[in-house]
Amino acid sequence: MKGKIQRWIPVIVWCIVIYCFSEFSLFTGENTQRILDMILSYLPFGGGKEEGPSLLNFIVRKLAHLTEYGILAVLVWRALSPKRTAYAGAWLFATLYAMTDEWHQSFEPGRTATPKDVAIDSCGALLAVIGVFLYTRWTKKRHDPVKHDVS
């Protein structure tokens, strides 16, 4: 029982991290744009002023969605493994949490809740689960002894 609880602690911690990303205004699109502008101003090719959110800001924010829910799915898979439903359960958990997170964001000033973000989060979880599936199959295949036909 203790081992099962310990496997869920990283899931709980990561859910809290995601909640905090949604809660704090530091992670609004406007603020991430400001941070990107500051970083780019130090680069020789950066520092150009654009009106409105940039394509780079959009890409960074959506990759963040993919990544944070990919990590969540891997942690849930680890907590559920070796059950047969671990892959589907990890994806479902991450997708449902993405829905609740978007709902939470609808109450936060400066944040928006969109079904597109849930779809992106769900895709991040799916990509991570597929990656885990492929990795486990690959490592299993590598470690299985080669069967030789002795005639």
C-alpha positions as CSV (number, residue, x, y, z in Angstrom):
1,M,0.0,0.0,0.0
2,K,2.8,2.4,0.9
3,G,4.4,1.9,-2.5
4,K,1.2,2.7,-4.3
5,I,0.8,6.0,-2.4
6,Q,4.4,6.9,-3.1
7,R,3.8,6.5,-6.8
8,W,0.9,9.0,-6.7
9,I,2.8,11.7,-4.8
10,P,4.6,13.0,-8.0
11,V,1.2,13.1,-9.7
12,I,-0.3,15.2,-6.9
13,V,2.8,17.5,-6.9
14,W,2.6,18.0,-10.7
15,C,-1.1,18.7,-10.5
16,I,-0.4,21.4,-7.9
17,V,2.3,22.9,-10.2
18,I,-0.1,23.0,-13.1
19,Y,-2.7,24.6,-10.9
20,C,-0.2,27.3,-9.9
21,F,0.7,28.0,-13.5
22,S,-3.0,28.7,-14.0
23,E,-3.4,30.7,-10.8
24,F,-0.6,33.2,-11.1
25,S,-0.7,36.1,-13.5
26,L,3.0,35.6,-14.3
27,F,2.0,33.0,-16.9
28,T,-0.5,35.1,-18.9
29,G,0.1,35.5,-22.6
30,E,1.0,39.2,-22.0
31,N,3.6,38.4,-19.4
32,T,5.2,35.6,-21.4
33,Q,5.4,37.9,-24.3
34,R,7.2,40.5,-22.1
35,I,9.7,37.8,-20.9
36,L,10.3,36.6,-24.5
37,D,10.9,40.2,-25.6
38,M,13.4,40.7,-22.8
39,I,15.3,37.5,-23.7
40,L,15.3,38.3,-27.4
41,S,16.6,41.8,-26.8
42,Y,19.9,40.3,-25.6
43,L,20.3,38.3,-28.8
44,P,21.8,39.9,-31.9
45,F,18.8,39.0,-34.1
46,G,16.1,39.8,-31.5
47,G,14.6,42.9,-30.0
48,G,12.2,43.9,-32.9
49,K,9.0,45.4,-31.6
50,E,5.8,43.8,-32.8
51,E,2.2,44.7,-32.1
52,G,0.2,42.1,-30.3
53,P,1.2,38.5,-29.4
54,S,4.0,37.1,-31.5
55,L,4.1,33.8,-33.3
56,L,7.0,32.8,-31.0
57,N,5.0,33.5,-27.9
58,F,2.1,31.4,-29.3
59,I,4.5,28.5,-30.1
60,V,6.2,28.7,-26.7
61,R,2.9,28.7,-24.8
62,K,1.4,25.8,-26.8
63,L,4.6,23.8,-26.4
64,A,4.3,24.4,-22.7
65,H,0.8,23.0,-22.7
66,L,2.0,19.9,-24.6
67,T,4.9,19.4,-22.2
68,E,3.1,20.0,-18.9
69,Y,0.4,17.5,-19.8
70,G,2.8,15.1,-21.3
71,I,4.7,15.0,-18.0
72,L,1.4,14.5,-16.2
73,A,0.4,11.6,-18.4
74,V,3.8,9.9,-17.8
75,L,3.6,10.4,-14.1
76,V,0.0,8.9,-14.0
77,W,1.1,6.0,-16.2
78,R,3.9,5.3,-13.8
79,A,1.5,5.4,-10.9
80,L,-1.0,3.0,-12.6
81,S,1.6,0.7,-14.2
82,P,1.7,-2.3,-14.6
83,K,-2.1,-2.4,-15.0
84,R,-3.3,-3.0,-18.5
85,T,-5.3,0.2,-18.4
86,A,-2.3,2.3,-17.4
87,Y,-1.9,3.9,-20.9
88,A,-5.6,4.8,-21.4
89,G,-5.9,5.8,-17.7
90,A,-3.0,8.1,-18.0
91,W,-4.4,9.8,-21.1
92,L,-7.9,10.1,-19.6
93,F,-6.6,11.5,-16.3
94,A,-4.5,14.1,-18.0
95,T,-7.4,15.1,-20.4
96,L,-9.9,15.4,-17.5
97,Y,-7.4,17.4,-15.5
98,A,-6.9,19.7,-18.5
99,M,-10.6,20.3,-18.6
100,T,-10.7,21.2,-14.9
101,D,-7.7,23.5,-15.4
102,E,-9.3,25.4,-18.2
103,W,-12.5,25.8,-16.1
104,H,-10.3,27.1,-13.3
105,Q,-8.6,29.6,-15.7
106,S,-12.1,30.9,-16.7
107,F,-12.2,32.5,-13.2
108,E,-8.7,34.0,-13.2
109,P,-8.1,37.6,-14.4
110,G,-6.0,37.9,-17.5
111,R,-6.5,34.2,-18.3
112,T,-8.8,32.6,-20.9
113,A,-10.3,29.2,-21.1
114,T,-10.5,27.6,-24.5
115,P,-11.4,24.1,-25.8
116,K,-8.4,24.4,-28.1
117,D,-6.1,24.4,-25.1
118,V,-7.8,21.2,-23.7
119,A,-7.2,19.6,-27.1
120,I,-3.5,20.6,-27.1
121,D,-3.1,19.3,-23.5
122,S,-4.8,16.1,-24.5
123,C,-2.5,15.7,-27.5
124,G,0.5,16.3,-25.3
125,A,-0.7,13.5,-23.0
126,L,-1.4,11.2,-25.9
127,L,2.1,11.9,-27.5
128,A,3.7,11.1,-24.1
129,V,1.7,7.9,-23.6
130,I,2.6,6.8,-27.1
131,G,6.2,7.6,-26.4
132,V,6.2,5.6,-23.2
133,F,4.5,2.7,-25.0
134,L,7.1,2.7,-27.7
135,Y,10.0,3.0,-25.2
136,T,8.8,0.1,-23.0
137,R,8.3,-2.1,-26.1
138,W,11.8,-1.2,-27.4
139,T,13.5,-1.8,-24.0
140,K,11.6,-5.1,-23.5
141,K,12.7,-6.2,-27.0
142,R,16.3,-5.3,-26.3
143,H,16.4,-7.1,-23.0
144,D,14.6,-10.3,-24.1
145,P,17.0,-13.1,-24.8
146,V,17.4,-13.9,-28.4
147,K,15.8,-17.3,-29.2
148,H,18.0,-19.4,-31.4
149,D,16.6,-22.3,-33.3
150,V,18.7,-25.3,-32.4
151,S,18.4,-28.1,-35.0
